[in-house]
Amino acid sequence: MYPFRKILVATEFDSSSRGALDLGSGLAREYAAELVIAHSIEIFVPTYPIAMMPELSSIEGQAKVGLDRVVERIEAVWPRVEGVLLWGSPAEQIIRYAEQHEIDLVVVGTHGRKGPSRWLLGSVAERVTRWCPTPVLTVHEGDDQGRRRLAGGDELEEVRPLTT
């Protein structure tokens, strides 16, 4: 079996990320691997007056609070975890971080969108899967049975309430 030493889980703090966090933290425990929880902040140039744009420090502060909460909860059952805040396109930043930090596995959640909504919104999971040289595991939102099978049974039940 492949010896994962360092696993990166990307999070958006939403329901599609919950499965990735559950599975990634379960795999980290299984392989005694380091776990990196990454969140990327992408700032869009507004088409409305700049005065209406939230301050970057406020956006960064909210992201740090969310990331700290996730890390604290996972630390309760797996102490080898750290959170990283990235700036820029989530797919590009995840790939760059994985390349620069010798990540052995990237775990990302996916909404499973199809058709026009996927074309309009794009897919971070798809871009990471397509371009990342590191193995990528995608976790579909709501696939609880699949996550449990991959993690070796009901072992992840302990981790499930850790996500926000």
N, C-alpha and C positions, 0 to 999 in steps of 0.2 A: 504494500500500500504506500501511496505517496506521503512522504514525511513533511507535513505542513509545519513550518517553524514560525511563520509570521503571516497572519491573516488580516486582511483589510475588509471592513464592512462599511459600505457607504450608507448614509442615512439622510433622509429628508425630514425626519421626525413625523412621518405619516404612517398610515396603515400598510402601505406597500413596503416600507422599511422595517416594519415590525418583524415580519417573517425572516428577513435577511439578518436582523440582529439576533433573533432566536437561534437560527441555524448557525450563523457565524460564531456566536459565543459557545454553542454546544460543541462545534468542531474544534474550537480553540482548547476547550477543556479536554476533549477526547485525545487530541494530539499534544497536549501540554505546550501549545503554541502561544506566542505573543499575539494579542488582539489589538488592532488599531481601528477605532471608530472615527470615520471621516465625514465631515459635512462641508459642502462647498457653497459659498455665497456668490451668487452671480448678480451683478448690478447692471440693470438695463438703463440706457440713456433715455430719460423721460421725453415724451412728446408734449408734455404740459409744462407750465412754468416751474423752474428749478425751486422756487420757494415751496412748492408742494411736495418736493422729494424728501423722504425721511432722511435724517442724518445717518451717515455711515456708522457712527459710533453706536447709535441706537440699534441698528440692524445687527452689528457685530455683537453687541451686548446680549441681545435676545438669542442669537445663535450660540453664544458661549454658555448661556444658562441652560438651553436645551441640551447641548452636548455634555455639559457637566452632569446633568441629571441622568442621562443615559449611562455615562461612564460610572457614576456612583452606584447605580443599581446593578450594573454588571460586576463591578468590583466586589460586591457582597458575596458573589459565588465564584468569581474568577479574578484574582488580583492582578494578573498580567495583562492589563488593559490600559490603553491611553487614548485620549481624544485629540484629534487634530482638526483645526479649522483652516479650510483652504479658500482661496479667492479666485474666482473666474468660472469658466464653463465647467460644470460638474464632471462631465465625461473626460475632458482634457486634463483636469486636475487630478482625477482619480488615476488615470493612466500614468501621468507624470510621477505622481507620488509612488505608485507601484513600481515603476522602473527605478526610481532613485533610492528606494528604501528596501530593496530586495524582498518584496512581498511575494509569498508563494501561492496565495489564493486571494482572489477578490470576490466578495459576495455582495450582490446588489439585488434589491427588490425591483419588481416590475408590476405595473398596473395591469398589463395585459391588454392595452388598448389596441383596437383594430380600426381600419378604415380611416375616414377623415380626421377623427380626433388624434390618431397617431401621426398622420401627415402634418397636421397643424402644430401639435405640441412636441413632436419628436420623441425620441426615446433615449434617455441616458443609458439605460441598460443595454440597448442594442448597440449604441456607439462604443461602449466599453467592451462589450463582447466582441465586436468586430475588430477593434483596433488595439486592444491591450495584449501585449505579448505574454502576460501572466495568465494562467488558467482563471476563468471567470465562471462563477456559479450564480445563475439567476434564480430568484425565488418569486414565484407568482403570488400575488396578494391573495390571501385566503386559503392557501394550500397547506393546511395544518397537517393532514395525513402524510403528505409527501415529506414535510420537514421532519416529522417524527420517524419515518422510515429511514431517511438518510442519517439521522442522528442516533439510530440504534434503539428505537422504542420510545417509551414515554419519558425518557430522561430529560427532555426539554421542558417538561411541565414546570420544573423548578425555575427555569429561566424566563418563561413566558411573561410573568407579571413585571419583569424588569424594564420593559420598554415603555416609552411614553405614548 
